Amino acid sequence: MRTILFRLIGILEIAGGLYGVASMLHRLLPFGSTRESVVALIGLAVYGFVLVAGVWLLENSERGISASRWAQLLQLPLIATPVFSYALHCGAFVDVFAALHSTPRLGIDWRFGSEGFVLALAGPAASRIGINLLALLSWLALRLR
């Protein structure tokens, strides 16, 4: 069971990392503003790290398990406030969040076969705070011995 979970996590990391690297290269190549280029370079490094972690995990190496734990922790938070925004997902996500409008509400959002990276000093007018349940479950599975 452990091997199947680790392979599934590794496949999602490789697919999401590869898709993310391609997306960040597409974002970087027009050489737009300096801020956009810096965010794209950070995203390129993060997705590259996740891609390598997935390859190491499929090789069943101990460093792959350790790197994949960090990769899953990077995907855990969802923060979207008018002051700061951060979100990352590689391969898939299942987000449980609280939308902080005048009347707060809980919500769930999910997607498979995708990537996403948001890092900004500004964000939406309606705040949203949450966690990626899939990343949390993956991190817990990687702790199995």
Secondary structure as UniProt FT lines:
FT   HELIX           2..28
FT   TURN            29..30
FT   HELIX           34..58
FT   TURN            59..60
FT   HELIX           62..75
FT   STRAND          77..80
FT   STRAND          85..100
FT   STRAND          105..120
FT   STRAND          127..132
FT   HELIX           133..142
//
